């Protein structure tokens, strides 16, 4: 990698959680490259500024990423740290994911009001109000816990916890375990929700670094951050989402597990009210073939052996130090589960959910005019 004497500028959102995540990644980079200088540049995104509307009802993609990606495109920053679940399945042309950090706990959790300490979602009183703006969470939890009522709650983690504690509206709220643990608020977690009750969002719990796909110096710098198993799971999950053309406006959920070079994938599509659900599973081998000659005949070779000028993406992820063949198998596993759902009738469910959400978006816009 060519020597960089200039300061490497790292973009991030301004929230406390985003800054914690970014400082962790910069710390890892600084340890790997002690002679290099890194500068954190924080900015607000549209998703940070609109706090009174559920994300699914705003009607735009990249609510937490667009401003940061513009900064990448105009070279204001050299790389950007994200929660990977915030990144759309299709990135803007010229951008890619250059690193994925080891995944933290991907599950959702419950934080209950202090008056309900010791309870769980299952033991809460009838009509208890649970705060979440996620259509994915609402659709699944309505099916599993029909005695509960779900209301929107927006804002960063600090804001949502304050609303729980002070507004006297919510009996509990649903948050991501990873975010709570990164903030060192483990003691506020009342219950961690199993994937059997609520599968998580695509790539939830993983941090990613986005960069320009033509910046070979930065790509080489970042590839040492890749966590092998997390990369493969995220390639699979993002391929699943891209095939379904899902996003935060439709209830799509995932579960994946990678052991002994085999990946288990379970994907689900739900109606907004949770009354309809299609769930499909698939197990796939991600083993590299032992015969290198076969590997060449299939048109694959380890990514690290490819010419450094070629940037091959899998679900928008560039992993130059991993096998193309294994990455391709991971991508195909996610694509296959999505196709299984489509063949089982997921299309009409997603179409209906999107139509309902689009109608709510248009109604809100009409009221604003």
BALOBA-1460 file (C-alpha; in Angstrom, 3 decimals):
// residues 369
<rec num="1" residu="x" x="0.000" y="0.000" z="0.000"/>
<rec num="2" residu="x" x="1.288" y="3.430" z="-0.924"/>
<rec num="3" residu="x" x="2.373" y="5.497" z="2.056"/>
<rec num="4" residu="x" x="-0.111" y="8.136" z="3.128"/>
<rec num="5" residu="x" x="1.367" y="11.097" z="4.928"/>
<rec num="6" residu="x" x="-1.917" y="13.010" z="4.934"/>
<rec num="7" residu="x" x="-4.478" y="12.692" z="7.705"/>
<rec num="8" residu="x" x="-7.153" y="10.092" z="7.007"/>
<rec num="9" residu="x" x="-10.566" y="11.648" z="7.632"/>
<rec num="10" residu="x" x="-13.246" y="9.443" z="9.171"/>
<rec num="11" residu="x" x="-16.906" y="10.406" z="8.866"/>
<rec num="12" residu="x" x="-19.592" y="9.565" z="11.417"/>
<rec num="13" residu="x" x="-22.945" y="10.649" z="12.765"/>
<rec num="14" residu="x" x="-22.927" y="12.886" z="15.846"/>
<rec num="15" residu="x" x="-24.890" y="10.647" z="18.192"/>
<rec num="16" residu="x" x="-23.188" y="9.277" z="21.280"/>
<rec num="17" residu="x" x="-23.505" y="5.690" z="20.041"/>
<rec num="18" residu="x" x="-22.128" y="6.565" z="16.593"/>
<rec num="19" residu="x" x="-19.148" y="8.299" z="18.169"/>
<rec num="20" residu="x" x="-18.456" y="5.289" z="20.422"/>
<rec num="21" residu="x" x="-18.521" y="2.989" z="17.398"/>
<rec num="22" residu="x" x="-16.320" y="5.268" z="15.320"/>
<rec num="23" residu="x" x="-13.751" y="5.711" z="18.079"/>
<rec num="24" residu="x" x="-13.555" y="1.931" z="18.420"/>
<rec num="25" residu="x" x="-12.854" y="1.500" z="14.702"/>
<rec num="26" residu="x" x="-10.330" y="4.354" z="14.652"/>
<rec num="27" residu="x" x="-8.630" y="2.789" z="17.666"/>
<rec num="28" residu="x" x="-8.313" y="-0.505" z="15.799"/>
<rec num="29" residu="x" x="-6.877" y="1.279" z="12.761"/>
<rec num="30" residu="x" x="-4.465" y="3.285" z="14.899"/>
<rec num="31" residu="x" x="-3.200" y="0.090" z="16.509"/>
<rec num="32" residu="x" x="-2.639" y="-1.474" z="13.076"/>
<rec num="33" residu="x" x="-1.074" y="1.672" z="11.596"/>
<rec num="34" residu="x" x="0.570" y="3.635" z="14.449"/>
<rec num="35" residu="x" x="2.350" y="6.028" z="12.070"/>
<rec num="36" residu="x" x="-0.869" y="7.216" z="10.435"/>
<rec num="37" residu="x" x="-3.090" y="10.052" z="11.584"/>
<rec num="38" residu="x" x="-6.873" y="9.813" z="11.752"/>
<rec num="39" residu="x" x="-9.344" y="12.663" z="12.211"/>
<rec num="40" residu="x" x="-13.018" y="12.108" z="13.095"/>
<rec num="41" residu="x" x="-15.501" y="14.386" z="11.325"/>
<rec num="42" residu="x" x="-19.051" y="14.170" z="12.674"/>
<rec num="43" residu="x" x="-22.223" y="15.345" z="10.980"/>
<rec num="44" residu="x" x="-25.998" y="15.076" z="11.314"/>
<rec num="45" residu="x" x="-28.109" y="13.070" z="8.891"/>
<rec num="46" residu="x" x="-31.747" y="13.477" z="7.944"/>
<rec num="47" residu="x" x="-32.645" y="10.532" z="10.165"/>
<rec num="48" residu="x" x="-31.062" y="12.339" z="13.110"/>
<rec num="49" residu="x" x="-33.095" y="15.478" z="12.463"/>
<rec num="50" residu="x" x="-36.566" y="13.979" z="11.927"/>
<rec num="51" residu="x" x="-37.502" y="12.642" z="15.341"/>
<rec num="52" residu="x" x="-41.304" y="12.684" z="15.317"/>
<rec num="53" residu="x" x="-41.990" y="10.262" z="12.449"/>
<rec num="54" residu="x" x="-41.362" y="6.522" z="12.171"/>
<rec num="55" residu="x" x="-38.523" y="5.804" z="9.749"/>
<rec num="56" residu="x" x="-40.789" y="3.619" z="7.632"/>
<rec num="57" residu="x" x="-43.129" y="6.583" z="7.116"/>
<rec num="58" residu="x" x="-40.539" y="9.135" z="5.982"/>
<rec num="59" residu="x" x="-40.339" y="7.603" z="2.519"/>
<rec num="60" residu="x" x="-36.622" y="7.886" z="1.767"/>
<rec num="61" residu="x" x="-33.655" y="5.530" z="1.690"/>
<rec num="62" residu="x" x="-30.351" y="6.147" z="3.406"/>
<rec num="63" residu="x" x="-31.834" y="8.303" z="6.165"/>
<rec num="64" residu="x" x="-28.758" y="7.799" z="8.355"/>
<rec num="65" residu="x" x="-26.208" y="7.556" z="5.560"/>
<rec num="66" residu="x" x="-26.859" y="9.960" z="2.676"/>
<rec num="67" residu="x" x="-25.025" y="13.011" z="4.032"/>
<rec num="68" residu="x" x="-22.062" y="10.836" z="4.990"/>
<rec num="69" residu="x" x="-21.973" y="9.270" z="1.538"/>
<rec num="70" residu="x" x="-22.035" y="12.691" z="-0.103"/>
<rec num="71" residu="x" x="-18.998" y="13.576" z="2.035"/>
<rec num="72" residu="x" x="-17.286" y="10.435" z="0.733"/>
<rec num="73" residu="x" x="-18.135" y="11.259" z="-2.863"/>
<rec num="74" residu="x" x="-16.760" y="14.804" z="-2.648"/>
<rec num="75" residu="x" x="-13.649" y="13.661" z="-0.723"/>
<rec num="76" residu="x" x="-14.523" y="15.562" z="2.455"/>
<rec num="77" residu="x" x="-13.884" y="12.243" z="4.247"/>
<rec num="78" residu="x" x="-11.934" y="9.119" z="3.255"/>
<rec num="79" residu="x" x="-14.079" y="6.546" z="5.026"/>
<rec num="80" residu="x" x="-17.280" y="6.387" z="7.083"/>
<rec num="81" residu="x" x="-18.208" y="4.184" z="10.048"/>
<rec num="82" residu="x" x="-21.803" y="2.883" z="10.095"/>
<rec num="83" residu="x" x="-24.055" y="0.485" z="11.885"/>
<rec num="84" residu="x" x="-24.301" y="-1.892" z="8.946"/>
<rec num="85" residu="x" x="-28.054" y="-2.340" z="9.324"/>
<rec num="86" residu="x" x="-28.428" y="1.358" z="8.381"/>
<rec num="87" residu="x" x="-26.796" y="0.888" z="4.981"/>
<rec num="88" residu="x" x="-29.199" y="0.182" z="2.088"/>
<rec num="89" residu="x" x="-28.686" y="-3.118" z="0.264"/>
<rec num="90" residu="x" x="-27.668" y="-1.153" z="-2.840"/>
<rec num="91" residu="x" x="-24.994" y="1.523" z="-2.350"/>
<rec num="92" residu="x" x="-24.499" y="4.596" z="-4.558"/>
<rec num="93" residu="x" x="-22.232" y="4.002" z="-7.578"/>
<rec num="94" residu="x" x="-18.561" y="4.340" z="-6.695"/>
<rec num="95" residu="x" x="-18.968" y="3.372" z="-3.024"/>
<rec num="96" residu="x" x="-18.464" y="0.055" z="-1.264"/>
<rec num="97" residu="x" x="-18.082" y="-1.548" z="2.166"/>
<rec num="98" residu="x" x="-14.368" y="-1.942" z="2.822"/>
<rec num="99" residu="x" x="-14.454" y="-3.489" z="6.289"/>
<rec num="100" residu="x" x="-16.866" y="-5.301" z="8.593"/>
<rec num="101" residu="x" x="-15.968" y="-5.550" z="12.269"/>
<rec num="102" residu="x" x="-16.702" y="-8.640" z="14.395"/>
<rec num="103" residu="x" x="-20.423" y="-8.758" z="14.998"/>
<rec num="104" residu="x" x="-21.845" y="-8.108" z="18.438"/>
<rec num="105" residu="x" x="-25.079" y="-9.682" z="19.683"/>
<rec num="106" residu="x" x="-27.580" y="-9.184" z="16.822"/>
<rec num="107" residu="x" x="-30.708" y="-9.747" z="18.890"/>
<rec num="108" residu="x" x="-33.339" y="-7.257" z="20.008"/>
<rec num="109" residu="x" x="-33.986" y="-6.624" z="23.674"/>
<rec num="110" residu="x" x="-36.686" y="-5.284" z="25.951"/>
<rec num="111" residu="x" x="-36.144" y="-2.399" z="28.339"/>
<rec num="112" residu="x" x="-39.051" y="-2.195" z="30.761"/>
<rec num="113" residu="x" x="-40.252" y="0.717" z="32.859"/>
<rec num="114" residu="x" x="-39.051" y="0.378" z="36.441"/>
<rec num="115" residu="x" x="-42.598" y="-0.446" z="37.617"/>
<rec num="116" residu="x" x="-42.380" y="-3.696" z="35.604"/>
<rec num="117" residu="x" x="-38.950" y="-4.863" z="36.728"/>
<rec num="118" residu="x" x="-38.793" y="-8.659" z="36.894"/>
<rec num="119" residu="x" x="-41.409" y="-9.099" z="34.181"/>
<rec num="120" residu="x" x="-41.006" y="-10.169" z="30.557"/>
<rec num="121" residu="x" x="-42.991" y="-9.435" z="27.414"/>
<rec num="122" residu="x" x="-44.940" y="-12.606" z="28.097"/>
<rec num="123" residu="x" x="-45.857" y="-11.644" z="31.664"/>
<rec num="124" residu="x" x="-46.710" y="-7.958" z="31.104"/>
<rec num="125" residu="x" x="-50.333" y="-6.994" z="31.806"/>
<rec num="126" residu="x" x="-52.908" y="-6.924" z="29.007"/>
<rec num="127" residu="x" x="-52.630" y="-3.873" z="26.703"/>
<rec num="128" residu="x" x="-49.219" y="-2.845" z="28.017"/>
<rec num="129" residu="x" x="-47.735" y="-0.291" z="25.625"/>
<rec num="130" residu="x" x="-44.435" y="-1.209" z="23.953"/>
<rec num="131" residu="x" x="-42.519" y="1.482" z="22.103"/>
<rec num="132" residu="x" x="-40.893" y="0.720" z="18.759"/>
<rec num="133" residu="x" x="-41.103" y="2.265" z="15.305"/>
<rec num="134" residu="x" x="-39.766" y="-0.837" z="13.556"/>
<rec num="135" residu="x" x="-42.336" y="-2.549" z="11.334"/>
<rec num="136" residu="x" x="-40.174" y="-5.682" z="11.527"/>
<rec num="137" residu="x" x="-40.357" y="-5.817" z="15.304"/>
<rec num="138" residu="x" x="-44.051" y="-4.914" z="15.501"/>
<rec num="139" residu="x" x="-45.134" y="-7.543" z="12.949"/>
<rec num="140" residu="x" x="-43.281" y="-10.365" z="14.715"/>
<rec num="141" residu="x" x="-44.030" y="-9.376" z="18.290"/>
<rec num="142" residu="x" x="-47.744" y="-8.898" z="17.579"/>
<rec num="143" residu="x" x="-47.841" y="-12.520" z="16.470"/>
<rec num="144" residu="x" x="-46.009" y="-13.779" z="19.518"/>
<rec num="145" residu="x" x="-47.491" y="-11.428" z="22.149"/>
<rec num="146" residu="x" x="-51.011" y="-10.468" z="21.020"/>
<rec num="147" residu="x" x="-51.878" y="-9.067" z="24.455"/>
<rec num="148" residu="x" x="-49.491" y="-6.137" z="23.951"/>
<rec num="149" residu="x" x="-50.044" y="-2.769" z="22.229"/>
<rec num="150" residu="x" x="-47.325" y="-1.167" z="20.100"/>
<rec num="151" residu="x" x="-46.728" y="2.571" z="19.675"/>
<rec num="152" residu="x" x="-44.096" y="4.535" z="17.741"/>
<rec num="153" residu="x" x="-41.077" y="5.875" z="19.598"/>
<rec num="154" residu="x" x="-38.269" y="7.764" z="17.833"/>
<rec num="155" residu="x" x="-34.973" y="9.352" z="18.761"/>
<rec num="156" residu="x" x="-31.485" y="8.133" z="19.610"/>
<rec num="157" residu="x" x="-30.958" y="5.656" z="22.441"/>
<rec num="158" residu="x" x="-30.693" y="8.375" z="25.065"/>
<rec num="159" residu="x" x="-33.935" y="9.999" z="23.897"/>
<rec num="160" residu="x" x="-35.913" y="6.769" z="23.751"/>
<rec num="161" residu="x" x="-34.804" y="5.735" z="27.239"/>
<rec num="162" residu="x" x="-35.737" y="9.168" z="28.575"/>
<rec num="163" residu="x" x="-39.196" y="8.844" z="26.990"/>
<rec num="164" residu="x" x="-39.624" y="5.448" z="28.643"/>
<rec num="165" residu="x" x="-38.573" y="6.766" z="32.040"/>
<rec num="166" residu="x" x="-40.344" y="10.139" z="32.033"/>
<rec num="167" residu="x" x="-43.274" y="10.301" z="29.601"/>
<rec num="168" residu="x" x="-45.566" y="7.862" z="31.408"/>
<rec num="169" residu="x" x="-46.657" y="6.418" z="28.038"/>
<rec num="170" residu="x" x="-44.610" y="3.274" z="27.559"/>
<rec num="171" residu="x" x="-44.435" y="0.139" z="29.665"/>
<rec num="172" residu="x" x="-41.350" y="-0.905" z="27.734"/>
<rec num="173" residu="x" x="-39.371" y="-0.271" z="24.567"/>
<rec num="174" residu="x" x="-37.577" y="-2.533" z="22.106"/>
<rec num="175" residu="x" x="-33.952" y="-1.775" z="21.257"/>
<rec num="176" residu="x" x="-30.938" y="-3.551" z="19.755"/>
<rec num="177" residu="x" x="-28.806" y="-5.434" z="22.263"/>
<rec num="178" residu="x" x="-25.601" y="-4.326" z="20.522"/>
<rec num="179" residu="x" x="-26.351" y="-0.628" z="20.936"/>
<rec num="180" residu="x" x="-27.197" y="-0.999" z="24.611"/>
<rec num="181" residu="x" x="-24.031" y="-2.974" z="25.293"/>
<rec num="182" residu="x" x="-21.805" y="-0.527" z="23.385"/>
<rec num="183" residu="x" x="-23.233" y="2.246" z="25.568"/>
<rec num="184" residu="x" x="-22.497" y="0.108" z="28.674"/>
<rec num="185" residu="x" x="-26.177" y="0.062" z="29.585"/>
<rec num="186" residu="x" x="-26.374" y="-3.706" z="29.988"/>
<rec num="187" residu="x" x="-28.092" y="-3.307" z="33.347"/>
<rec num="188" residu="x" x="-31.107" y="-1.651" z="31.670"/>
<rec num="189" residu="x" x="-31.824" y="-4.753" z="29.560"/>
<rec num="190" residu="x" x="-34.844" y="-6.586" z="30.974"/>
<rec num="191" residu="x" x="-34.968" y="-9.399" z="28.408"/>
<rec num="192" residu="x" x="-33.069" y="-10.466" z="25.303"/>
<rec num="193" residu="x" x="-35.493" y="-11.632" z="22.632"/>
<rec num="194" residu="x" x="-34.705" y="-14.940" z="20.967"/>
<rec num="195" residu="x" x="-34.821" y="-15.202" z="17.149"/>
<rec num="196" residu="x" x="-37.701" y="-17.667" z="17.579"/>
<rec num="197" residu="x" x="-39.772" y="-14.769" z="18.908"/>
<rec num="198" residu="x" x="-38.293" y="-12.007" z="16.762"/>
<rec num="199" residu="x" x="-35.704" y="-12.455" z="14.049"/>
<rec num="200" residu="x" x="-33.391" y="-9.481" z="13.742"/>
<rec num="201" residu="x" x="-32.722" y="-6.895" z="11.053"/>
<rec num="202" residu="x" x="-30.267" y="-7.678" z="8.274"/>
<rec num="203" residu="x" x="-26.707" y="-7.155" z="9.599"/>
<rec num="204" residu="x" x="-27.904" y="-5.921" z="12.998"/>
<rec num="205" residu="x" x="-25.035" y="-5.876" z="15.493"/>
<rec num="206" residu="x" x="-22.321" y="-5.417" z="12.856"/>
<rec num="207" residu="x" x="-20.275" y="-2.268" z="12.247"/>
<rec num="208" residu="x" x="-19.048" y="-1.451" z="8.762"/>
<rec num="209" residu="x" x="-16.663" y="0.990" z="7.119"/>
<rec num="210" residu="x" x="-17.763" y="2.485" z="3.802"/>
<rec num="211" residu="x" x="-15.306" y="3.991" z="1.329"/>
<rec num="212" residu="x" x="-14.817" y="4.814" z="-2.357"/>
<rec num="213" residu="x" x="-14.417" y="1.658" z="-4.428"/>
<rec num="214" residu="x" x="-11.579" y="3.197" z="-6.440"/>
<rec num="215" residu="x" x="-9.480" y="4.150" z="-3.418"/>
<rec num="216" residu="x" x="-7.127" y="1.193" z="-3.352"/>
<rec num="217" residu="x" x="-4.984" y="2.612" z="-0.537"/>
<rec num="218" residu="x" x="-7.967" y="2.853" z="1.782"/>
<rec num="219" residu="x" x="-9.304" y="-0.569" z="0.758"/>
<rec num="220" residu="x" x="-5.955" y="-2.180" z="1.573"/>
<rec num="221" residu="x" x="-5.829" y="-0.329" z="4.872"/>
<rec num="222" residu="x" x="-9.337" y="-1.472" z="5.811"/>
<rec num="223" residu="x" x="-9.176" y="-5.129" z="4.799"/>
<rec num="224" residu="x" x="-7.246" y="-6.053" z="7.938"/>
<rec num="225" residu="x" x="-10.327" y="-5.095" z="9.958"/>
<rec num="226" residu="x" x="-12.522" y="-7.729" z="8.310"/>
<rec num="227" residu="x" x="-13.862" y="-10.411" z="10.636"/>
<rec num="228" residu="x" x="-14.099" y="-13.492" z="8.439"/>
<rec num="229" residu="x" x="-17.286" y="-15.098" z="9.758"/>
<rec num="230" residu="x" x="-19.090" y="-11.778" z="10.164"/>
<rec num="231" residu="x" x="-18.266" y="-10.850" z="6.570"/>
<rec num="232" residu="x" x="-19.748" y="-14.111" z="5.271"/>
<rec num="233" residu="x" x="-22.922" y="-13.772" z="7.337"/>
<rec num="234" residu="x" x="-23.380" y="-10.164" z="6.249"/>
<rec num="235" residu="x" x="-22.776" y="-10.988" z="2.572"/>
<rec num="236" residu="x" x="-25.518" y="-13.608" z="2.904"/>
<rec num="237" residu="x" x="-27.942" y="-11.341" z="4.743"/>
<rec num="238" residu="x" x="-27.470" y="-8.368" z="2.414"/>
<rec num="239" residu="x" x="-27.960" y="-10.623" z="-0.635"/>
<rec num="240" residu="x" x="-31.200" y="-11.814" z="0.951"/>
<rec num="241" residu="x" x="-32.424" y="-8.251" z="1.455"/>
<rec num="242" residu="x" x="-31.352" y="-7.072" z="-1.985"/>
<rec num="243" residu="x" x="-33.187" y="-9.943" z="-3.686"/>
<rec num="244" residu="x" x="-36.377" y="-9.129" z="-1.780"/>
<rec num="245" residu="x" x="-35.878" y="-5.394" z="-2.372"/>
<rec num="246" residu="x" x="-36.740" y="-4.878" z="1.274"/>
<rec num="247" residu="x" x="-35.979" y="-1.990" z="3.598"/>
<rec num="248" residu="x" x="-37.215" y="-0.340" z="6.774"/>
<rec num="249" residu="x" x="-40.710" y="0.168" z="5.262"/>
<rec num="250" residu="x" x="-41.518" y="-3.553" z="5.032"/>
<rec num="251" residu="x" x="-41.329" y="-6.324" z="7.670"/>
<rec num="252" residu="x" x="-38.361" y="-8.445" z="6.576"/>
<rec num="253" residu="x" x="-36.248" y="-10.334" z="9.117"/>
<rec num="254" residu="x" x="-33.281" y="-12.702" z="9.177"/>
<rec num="255" residu="x" x="-31.363" y="-15.170" z="11.312"/>
<rec num="256" residu="x" x="-27.996" y="-16.636" z="10.387"/>
<rec num="257" residu="x" x="-25.433" y="-18.863" z="12.021"/>
<rec num="258" residu="x" x="-22.047" y="-19.984" z="10.715"/>
<rec num="259" residu="x" x="-20.340" y="-23.042" z="12.138"/>
<rec num="260" residu="x" x="-17.779" y="-25.440" z="10.664"/>
<rec num="261" residu="x" x="-17.924" y="-23.676" z="7.288"/>
<rec num="262" residu="x" x="-21.670" y="-24.219" z="6.999"/>
<rec num="263" residu="x" x="-24.146" y="-21.356" z="7.138"/>
<rec num="264" residu="x" x="-27.712" y="-21.660" z="8.367"/>
<rec num="265" residu="x" x="-30.041" y="-18.929" z="7.114"/>
<rec num="266" residu="x" x="-33.640" y="-18.324" z="8.149"/>
<rec num="267" residu="x" x="-35.556" y="-15.488" z="6.536"/>
<rec num="268" residu="x" x="-39.031" y="-14.167" z="7.120"/>
<rec num="269" residu="x" x="-41.543" y="-11.847" z="5.485"/>
<rec num="270" residu="x" x="-44.532" y="-10.571" z="7.455"/>
<rec num="271" residu="x" x="-47.644" y="-8.494" z="6.942"/>
<rec num="272" residu="x" x="-47.669" y="-5.185" z="8.814"/>
<rec num="273" residu="x" x="-50.218" y="-6.474" z="11.346"/>
<rec num="274" residu="x" x="-48.376" y="-9.758" z="11.811"/>
<rec num="275" residu="x" x="-51.303" y="-11.930" z="10.699"/>
<rec num="276" residu="x" x="-49.406" y="-13.279" z="7.696"/>
<rec num="277" residu="x" x="-45.941" y="-14.755" z="7.796"/>
<rec num="278" residu="x" x="-43.748" y="-16.779" z="5.474"/>
<rec num="279" residu="x" x="-40.509" y="-18.173" z="6.874"/>
<rec num="280" residu="x" x="-37.975" y="-20.256" z="4.973"/>
<rec num="281" residu="x" x="-34.650" y="-21.802" z="5.950"/>
<rec num="282" residu="x" x="-31.587" y="-23.032" z="4.089"/>
<rec num="283" residu="x" x="-28.262" y="-24.606" z="5.014"/>
<rec num="284" residu="x" x="-25.274" y="-24.217" z="2.700"/>
<rec num="285" residu="x" x="-21.648" y="-25.265" z="2.701"/>
<rec num="286" residu="x" x="-19.155" y="-22.417" z="2.474"/>
<rec num="287" residu="x" x="-16.156" y="-24.713" z="2.205"/>
<rec num="288" residu="x" x="-13.361" y="-23.838" z="-0.174"/>
<rec num="289" residu="x" x="-12.845" y="-26.742" z="-2.615"/>
<rec num="290" residu="x" x="-9.661" y="-28.652" z="-1.816"/>
<rec num="291" residu="x" x="-8.664" y="-28.951" z="-5.487"/>
<rec num="292" residu="x" x="-7.137" y="-25.627" z="-6.564"/>
<rec num="293" residu="x" x="-7.384" y="-26.666" z="-10.229"/>
<rec num="294" residu="x" x="-11.163" y="-27.000" z="-9.898"/>
<rec num="295" residu="x" x="-11.208" y="-23.580" z="-8.280"/>
<rec num="296" residu="x" x="-9.530" y="-22.061" z="-11.323"/>
<rec num="297" residu="x" x="-11.799" y="-23.886" z="-13.763"/>
<rec num="298" residu="x" x="-14.865" y="-22.503" z="-12.033"/>
<rec num="299" residu="x" x="-13.566" y="-19.014" z="-12.654"/>
<rec num="300" residu="x" x="-12.717" y="-18.329" z="-9.025"/>
<rec num="301" residu="x" x="-9.503" y="-17.680" z="-7.178"/>
<rec num="302" residu="x" x="-8.725" y="-16.286" z="-3.750"/>
<rec num="303" residu="x" x="-9.445" y="-12.578" z="-3.738"/>
<rec num="304" residu="x" x="-6.009" y="-11.861" z="-2.322"/>
<rec num="305" residu="x" x="-4.449" y="-13.320" z="-5.501"/>
<rec num="306" residu="x" x="-6.469" y="-11.092" z="-7.824"/>
<rec num="307" residu="x" x="-4.935" y="-8.023" z="-9.373"/>
<rec num="308" residu="x" x="-5.134" y="-5.226" z="-6.861"/>
<rec num="309" residu="x" x="-6.711" y="-2.960" z="-9.455"/>
<rec num="310" residu="x" x="-9.802" y="-5.199" z="-9.681"/>
<rec num="311" residu="x" x="-12.495" y="-4.536" z="-7.094"/>
<rec num="312" residu="x" x="-14.966" y="-7.392" z="-6.837"/>
<rec num="313" residu="x" x="-18.015" y="-6.745" z="-4.677"/>
<rec num="314" residu="x" x="-20.297" y="-9.209" z="-2.932"/>
<rec num="315" residu="x" x="-23.457" y="-7.552" z="-1.615"/>
<rec num="316" residu="x" x="-21.499" y="-4.261" z="-1.937"/>
<rec num="317" residu="x" x="-18.731" y="-5.699" z="0.274"/>
<rec num="318" residu="x" x="-15.095" y="-5.765" z="-0.857"/>
<rec num="319" residu="x" x="-12.987" y="-8.362" z="0.949"/>
<rec num="320" residu="x" x="-9.683" y="-8.572" z="-0.899"/>
<rec num="321" residu="x" x="-8.202" y="-10.965" z="1.653"/>
<rec num="322" residu="x" x="-10.941" y="-13.604" z="1.349"/>
<rec num="323" residu="x" x="-11.792" y="-16.274" z="-1.214"/>
<rec num="324" residu="x" x="-14.003" y="-15.205" z="-4.112"/>
<rec num="325" residu="x" x="-15.497" y="-18.668" z="-4.230"/>
<rec num="326" residu="x" x="-16.541" y="-18.665" z="-0.568"/>
<rec num="327" residu="x" x="-17.903" y="-15.116" z="-0.805"/>
<rec num="328" residu="x" x="-19.908" y="-16.083" z="-3.873"/>
<rec num="329" residu="x" x="-21.352" y="-19.111" z="-2.062"/>
<rec num="330" residu="x" x="-22.378" y="-16.893" z="0.859"/>
<rec num="331" residu="x" x="-24.076" y="-14.454" z="-1.482"/>
<rec num="332" residu="x" x="-25.907" y="-17.253" z="-3.254"/>
<rec num="333" residu="x" x="-27.196" y="-18.662" z="0.064"/>
<rec num="334" residu="x" x="-28.944" y="-15.383" z="0.861"/>
<rec num="335" residu="x" x="-30.296" y="-15.066" z="-2.655"/>
<rec num="336" residu="x" x="-31.696" y="-18.597" z="-2.480"/>
<rec num="337" residu="x" x="-33.617" y="-18.015" z="0.773"/>
<rec num="338" residu="x" x="-35.156" y="-14.871" z="-0.700"/>
<rec num="339" residu="x" x="-36.192" y="-16.805" z="-3.814"/>
<rec num="340" residu="x" x="-37.752" y="-19.501" z="-1.617"/>
<rec num="341" residu="x" x="-39.834" y="-16.825" z="0.086"/>
<rec num="342" residu="x" x="-40.867" y="-15.304" z="-3.226"/>
<rec num="343" residu="x" x="-41.981" y="-18.685" z="-4.553"/>
<rec num="344" residu="x" x="-43.992" y="-19.236" z="-1.354"/>
<rec num="345" residu="x" x="-45.951" y="-16.012" z="-1.862"/>
<rec num="346" residu="x" x="-43.873" y="-13.298" z="-0.166"/>
<rec num="347" residu="x" x="-44.344" y="-10.915" z="-3.094"/>
<rec num="348" residu="x" x="-48.001" y="-9.988" z="-2.441"/>
<rec num="349" residu="x" x="-47.332" y="-9.578" z="1.291"/>
<rec num="350" residu="x" x="-44.429" y="-7.199" z="0.651"/>
<rec num="351" residu="x" x="-46.411" y="-5.345" z="-2.016"/>
<rec num="352" residu="x" x="-49.342" y="-4.820" z="0.363"/>
<rec num="353" residu="x" x="-47.050" y="-3.653" z="3.161"/>
<rec num="354" residu="x" x="-45.298" y="-1.197" z="0.864"/>
<rec num="355" residu="x" x="-48.614" y="0.112" z="-0.505"/>
<rec num="356" residu="x" x="-49.886" y="0.763" z="3.019"/>
<rec num="357" residu="x" x="-46.676" y="2.500" z="4.029"/>
<rec num="358" residu="x" x="-46.615" y="4.570" z="0.818"/>
<rec num="359" residu="x" x="-50.195" y="5.694" z="1.470"/>
<rec num="360" residu="x" x="-49.253" y="6.817" z="4.999"/>
<rec num="361" residu="x" x="-46.246" y="8.697" z="3.610"/>
<rec num="362" residu="x" x="-48.406" y="10.490" z="1.045"/>
<rec num="363" residu="x" x="-51.006" y="11.347" z="3.684"/>
<rec num="364" residu="x" x="-48.327" y="12.863" z="5.898"/>
<rec num="365" residu="x" x="-46.931" y="14.905" z="3.004"/>
<rec num="366" residu="x" x="-50.404" y="16.156" z="2.093"/>
<rec num="367" residu="x" x="-50.997" y="17.255" z="5.674"/>
<rec num="368" residu="x" x="-47.693" y="19.151" z="5.674"/>
<rec num="369" residu="x" x="-48.625" y="21.104" z="2.523"/>
